[in-house]
Amino acid sequence: MGYVVISWVMIFVVVILLYYTKRFNKKTERMAKELDFILNLPGETDIFNVEKFNEWFCDPNNGATYAHTGIFLRLDKLSADHIFEYLEKRYGIKYGGPFLWSKPTREMLGDFEKEIRKDWSTKLNEK
């Protein structure tokens, strides 16, 4: 009887070990994918490039909900939502990419929006 109890305990321990090993492997795979994604991102200067943003904004196949050529250069329509959508649709960066940038996310996105507004104002004044 003692051996039967020990056998069941051993089986139970093996099942638990297999379960946690499987969970650990899935978590490790997910972390490896996230790290690979971060390492393969273009640099900040490429991502926060106003011309690339403008190209994406005017592209009819950009997959965006809010950004389209009909409101291009409409400063009253430009918002942080467009920038969030640009980061997510073009580069797969969600929530503005916290912890990815050299400065805090809010500051990076705010500076980028200012650059876009400045560029759009310049383009409007040229017309």
Buried (B, 14 or more C-beta within 10 A) or exposed (E): EEEEEEEEEEEEEEEEEEEEEEEEEEEEEEEEEEEEEEEEBEEBEEBBBBEBBBEBBBBEEBEBEBBEEEBBBEEEEBEEEBBBBBBBBBBEBEEBBEEBBEEEBEEBBBEBBEBBEEBBEEEEEEE
